[in-house]
Amino acid sequence: QVQLVESGGSLVQAGGSLRLSCAASGSISTFNAMGWYRQAPGKQRELVAVIHSGGSTGYVDSVKGRFTISRDNAKNTVYLQMNSLKPEDTAVYSCKAVLSGREYWGQGTQVTVSS
């Protein structure tokens, strides 16, 4: 059983930065992929960024150039560095891990960007 714990969400002004962390109970180097998702009120959850086991990354168009996903295998932690935040980035951000065909989710962390 994999457990994921997110942290780092907060209230920030537009243009500011935040770094989200997702700490895993297992060795993330064995995970097929890890990703950050977000869900804003009244909207569907969307994939924001993903990092695959080989290190390749992907981003939704709306965050390209502003967000960076990275991982620290020694700390079993995946990060999401968010810069130039906009009010439309306001959402609950959740971490997902994929391991041997199974998905694991964290509880989420709230990010609120004020204008």
FENMONOR-V851282 format. One record per run of one state. SS is the DSSP state (h for helix, s for strand, l for the rest). FROM is the first residue (numbers start at 1). TO is the last residue. Records with the same first field share a line. If there is no record, write none. Layout:
# FENMONOR-V851282
SS = FROM-TO  FROM-TO
This chain:
# FENMONOR-V851282
l = 1-3  8-10  14-17  25-27  31-32  40-45  53-56  60-60  64-66  76-76  83-86  90-90  100-101  106-108  115-115
s = 4-7  11-13  18-24  33-39  46-52  57-59  67-72  77-82  91-99  102-105  109-114
h = 28-30  61-63  73-75  87-89
